[in-house]
Amino acid sequence: MEDPLASEPTWLSLYLRAYGDSLDAATPILIMMMLMWAVFVGAPLLAILLFPVLFFGGVVVLARIRRIPPNMYLGSRYLLMFMILVLGITGAHFFAQVFMWTRDYTVEQLLFIGLFATEPYFFWKAVKTDPGTLSEKDAKTPVQNEVESSASKYCTTCRIDRPIRAKHCGFCGRCIVRFDHHCPLIYNCVGESNQAYFLAFLTIGFAGQLIYLHLCVLSWLRSVGYSSSSNWLLALSDLVPAFRTARAKFSMAVFWSVFHTLASPALCMLWLRQCTCMLANITTNEMVNWYRYPYLHDKQGGFLNVFDGGVGHNVKDFLSDTHIDWDARWLTFQGSNAHHSSSWTELVVRHVWLSRRPHT
């Protein structure tokens, strides 16, 4: 039977093919089962080496089966399912093994349990909350129509005038208010309505990961004879011999220790970037594509973020549960001819996160 989407090779139709036969959700389960088998037979390092091979290999194989570009799977439920599996197995491992070997670390255990109990709520809210989808009823107001030199554009796909800071997501096939980015980890866009949930999920996840790493490494150190709890630095000299012994006796702890150690820098960078977006009142999309948006330009064509009203005001805007009329705010700034002074948050954006203008 001919695929009904074959006659319509658009970005959205290709993306929808990633859900054929639920392979994007089933494949991560199969891959994780293979990795856990390698761990249970005492080969945690083999599992670590196999993870990137199976992860990217699964994307390539699925893309070939469905005849779509591999990047379509990276925006589907593929990464979301991996995230759910990692969170679930990590929590199960903590209660089944790590908890027993670190019972005298009561404060750290209680902190991890509290974080682990609340993380699913913010994760689910980030996944299921509409990020701020624009519809025909959200047509630009007369005030917004006066913003002639801004980046407000007519979206030919959604057939709607996009206000400032909104952008069409090619993966979701919709326009999002204050679009930040499409995040495959939550199988959703990050926008005005779910950005606070997403940042809370990252904050709790990163804090929990650090505590888990501390307790997990300590547990397999103790499993091979290390018992001191007074000086953590003393354990550093025992890591290599303990690691060799624990590979067979405590392979699950070794696997997750290495896995989360390798994953933590990426999670830290994502968390720092989202914190910067909140404190500076800017989005990831704007930091990457600022040169495309006239409302982010000064008179010389350089970068200027007129929405940065100071940390306190920016945080209030970020956490607000009411829609903010960014067009009216930009128009007010233009009409006042006010001088915008650079804050420390804008300096951080300029020198750390801002992309360079491409050569034309």
C-alpha positions in Angstrom: 0.0 0.0 0.0 1.4 3.4 -1.0 2.3 5.7 1.9 -0.2 8.6 1.8 2.5 11.0 2.9 4.8 10.1 0.0 3.1 12.6 -2.3 3.6 15.4 0.1 7.4 15.5 1.0 7.1 18.6 3.2 9.1 19.1 6.4 6.1 18.3 8.5 5.1 15.2 6.5 8.7 13.9 6.8 8.6 14.5 10.5 5.3 12.7 10.9 6.8 9.6 9.3 9.1 9.3 12.3 6.1 8.0 14.2 5.3 5.1 11.9 4.8 1.8 13.7 5.9 3.6 16.9 9.5 2.7 16.1 10.7 6.0 17.5 9.4 5.0 21.0 10.1 1.2 20.8 13.7 1.3 19.6 15.1 3.2 22.7 13.6 0.5 24.9 15.3 -2.3 22.9 18.6 -0.4 22.9 18.4 0.1 26.7 17.6 -3.6 27.2 20.8 -4.5 25.3 22.9 -2.0 27.3 21.5 -3.3 30.6 22.3 -6.9 29.6 25.9 -5.9 29.0 25.9 -4.3 32.4 24.4 -7.3 34.2 27.0 -9.6 32.7 29.8 -7.4 34.2 30.8 -5.3 31.2 29.8 -1.7 32.1 32.6 -0.2 29.9 31.4 -2.2 26.9 27.9 -0.8 27.5 29.3 2.8 27.7 31.1 2.2 24.4 28.0 0.7 22.8 25.6 3.4 23.8 26.6 6.1 21.2 26.9 3.3 18.5 23.5 2.0 19.2 22.0 5.4 19.8 23.1 7.0 16.5 22.9 3.6 14.7 19.2 3.4 15.7 18.6 6.8 14.2 20.2 5.9 10.9 18.4 2.5 10.7 15.0 4.0 11.5 15.6 6.8 9.0 16.3 4.3 6.3 13.3 2.2 7.1 11.0 5.2 7.0 12.9 7.0 4.2 13.3 10.3 6.0 16.3 12.4 7.0 17.9 11.2 10.3 17.5 14.6 12.0 13.7 14.0 12.0 14.1 11.3 14.5 16.1 13.5 16.8 13.1 15.7 17.1 10.6 12.9 17.6 9.8 10.7 20.7 13.2 9.0 20.3 15.1 11.2 22.8 12.1 11.6 25.0 11.9 7.9 25.5 15.6 7.7 26.3 15.1 10.5 28.9 12.2 8.6 30.5 14.2 5.4 30.6 17.3 7.1 32.1 15.3 8.8 34.8 13.4 5.6 35.7 16.4 3.3 35.8 18.6 5.8 37.6 15.9 6.2 40.3 15.5 2.4 40.6 19.2 1.9 40.9 19.4 4.4 43.7 16.8 2.8 45.8 17.9 -0.8 45.0 21.6 -0.4 45.5 23.0 3.0 46.2 20.7 3.8 49.2 21.9 0.7 51.1 25.6 1.6 50.8 25.2 5.3 51.8 22.7 5.2 54.6 24.9 7.5 56.8 24.6 10.3 54.2 21.1 11.1 55.3 21.0 14.7 54.1 22.2 13.9 50.6 19.8 11.0 50.4 16.8 13.1 51.5 17.8 15.8 49.0 18.0 13.3 46.2 14.7 11.7 47.1 13.0 15.1 47.3 14.4 16.1 43.9 13.6 12.7 42.3 10.0 13.0 43.6 9.4 16.4 42.2 11.3 16.2 38.9 8.6 14.1 37.1 6.0 16.8 37.7 8.0 19.6 36.0 9.2 17.2 33.3 5.5 16.2 32.5 4.4 19.9 32.6 7.2 20.9 30.2 6.2 18.0 27.9 2.4 18.5 28.0 2.0 22.3 28.4 1.2 24.1 25.2 4.3 26.4 24.8 2.2 29.2 23.3 0.7 28.2 20.0 -0.5 31.1 17.8 -3.8 30.7 16.0 -5.9 32.9 13.7 -7.6 34.5 16.8 -4.2 35.8 17.8 -4.0 38.1 14.8 -2.0 41.2 15.4 -3.7 44.2 17.1 -3.6 47.7 15.6 -0.7 48.5 18.0 1.2 45.5 16.7 0.6 46.5 13.1 2.5 49.7 13.7 5.7 47.8 14.2 6.8 48.0 10.7 10.6 47.6 11.2 10.4 44.7 13.6 10.8 41.0 12.7 7.1 40.4 12.7 6.3 38.4 9.6 3.4 36.7 8.0 3.6 32.9 8.4 2.6 31.3 5.1 2.2 27.9 6.8 0.0 29.0 9.7 -1.5 31.9 7.8 -1.1 34.3 10.6 0.9 37.5 11.3 3.5 36.6 13.8 4.2 39.1 16.6 7.7 40.0 17.8 9.7 37.1 19.3 7.4 34.4 17.8 8.7 31.9 15.4 7.4 29.0 13.3 8.7 25.6 14.4 9.4 23.3 11.5 9.2 20.2 13.7 5.8 21.0 15.3 4.4 22.8 12.3 3.1 25.7 14.4 4.1 29.3 15.4 5.1 29.7 19.1 5.0 32.8 21.2 8.4 33.9 22.5 9.9 30.8 20.8 13.1 29.6 22.5 13.9 26.3 20.8 12.4 22.9 19.9 13.7 20.5 22.6 13.7 16.8 21.7 14.3 15.9 25.3 10.7 16.9 26.1 9.2 16.3 22.6 7.9 19.8 22.6 8.9 23.4 21.9 10.1 25.7 24.7 8.0 28.9 24.6 6.3 31.5 26.7 3.9 29.1 28.5 6.2 26.2 29.5 9.7 27.9 29.8 9.4 28.1 33.6 8.6 24.4 33.8 11.5 23.5 31.5 14.0 25.5 33.6 12.7 24.0 36.8 13.1 20.5 35.3 16.7 21.3 34.3 17.5 22.8 37.7 16.1 19.9 39.6 17.6 17.4 37.2 21.1 18.9 37.3 21.1 19.2 41.1 19.8 15.6 41.5 22.5 14.3 39.0 25.3 15.8 41.0 24.0 14.3 44.3 23.4 11.0 42.6 27.0 11.0 41.2 28.4 11.7 44.6 26.4 8.8 46.3 26.8 6.4 43.4 30.6 6.7 43.3 30.8 6.5 47.1 28.6 3.3 47.0 30.9 1.3 44.7 34.0 2.6 46.6 32.5 1.2 49.8 31.5 -2.0 48.0 35.2 -2.8 47.5 36.4 -1.8 51.0 36.6 1.9 51.2 34.8 3.0 54.4 36.0 6.5 55.4 33.2 9.2 55.4 35.2 12.0 56.9 37.3 13.1 53.9 35.9 12.7 50.4 39.3 13.8 48.9 40.9 10.7 50.4 38.8 8.6 48.0 40.4 10.0 44.9 43.5 7.8 45.2 41.3 4.8 45.6 39.2 5.4 42.4 41.3 3.5 39.9 41.8 0.2 41.9 38.2 0.4 43.2 37.0 0.9 39.7 38.8 -2.2 38.4 37.3 -4.3 41.2 33.8 -2.8 41.0 33.5 -3.4 37.2 32.4 -7.0 37.9 31.0 -6.8 41.4 29.2 -3.4 41.1 28.9 -2.9 37.4 25.5 -1.1 37.5 26.9 1.6 39.7 30.0 1.9 37.5 27.9 2.2 34.4 25.7 5.0 35.7 28.6 6.8 37.3 30.4 7.0 34.0 27.2 7.7 32.0 26.1 10.7 34.2 29.7 12.0 34.4 29.7 12.2 30.6 26.2 13.6 30.4 26.5 16.2 33.1 28.6 18.8 31.1 25.9 18.9 28.4 23.1 19.2 31.0 25.1 21.9 32.8 25.5 24.0 29.6 21.8 23.7 28.8 20.9 24.8 32.3 23.3 27.7 32.2 21.9 28.8 28.8 18.3 28.7 30.0 19.3 30.6 33.2 20.9 33.3 31.0 17.7 33.5 28.9 15.7 34.1 32.1 18.1 36.7 33.6 18.7 38.6 30.4 15.1 38.4 28.9 16.3 36.8 25.7 15.7 33.4 23.9 18.0 30.8 22.5 16.6 31.5 19.1 17.4 35.2 19.5 20.9 34.6 20.7 21.6 32.4 17.6 19.7 34.4 15.0 19.8 37.9 16.4 21.2 39.4 13.2 17.9 38.4 11.4 15.7 40.4 13.7 15.7 44.2 13.4 14.2 44.6 16.8 17.5 43.3 18.3 19.6 45.9 16.3 21.0 49.2 17.4 21.4 52.1 15.0 24.7 50.8 13.8 23.3 47.3 13.2 24.9 45.8 16.3 23.2 43.7 19.0 20.8 45.5 21.3 18.3 43.8 23.6 15.7 46.4 24.5 13.7 43.8 26.5 16.4 43.6 29.2 14.9 45.5 32.1 17.1 44.3 34.9 17.4 40.9 36.5 14.3 41.3 38.8 12.1 42.5 36.0 13.4 39.9 33.6 12.7 37.0 36.1 9.2 38.4 36.7 8.5 38.4 32.9 9.9 34.8 32.6 7.8 33.4 35.4 4.7 35.4 34.5 1.6 33.2 33.6 0.0 36.0 31.6 0.8 36.9 27.9 3.1 39.8 27.4 2.6 42.1 24.4 6.2 42.3 23.2 5.3 44.4 20.2 3.8 47.1 22.4 6.8 47.1 24.7 9.3 47.4 21.7 7.1 50.2 20.2 7.1 52.0 23.6 10.9 51.9 23.7 11.2 53.2 20.1 8.8 56.0 20.7 10.5 57.2 23.9 13.9 57.5 22.2 15.3 56.2 25.5 19.0 55.3 25.9 19.5 51.6 26.6 22.5 51.0 28.9 24.1 47.6 28.8 23.6 45.5 31.9 25.9 42.8 33.2 23.4 40.2 31.8 23.7 41.7 28.3 27.4 41.7 28.5 27.3 37.9 29.4 25.0 37.4 26.4 27.3 39.3 24.1 30.6 37.7 25.1 29.5 34.1 25.9 26.3 33.1 24.1 25.7 35.4 21.2 26.5 33.9 17.7 28.6 35.8 15.3 27.0 37.5 12.3 27.6 35.3 9.3 29.6 36.8 6.4 27.5 37.8 3.5 
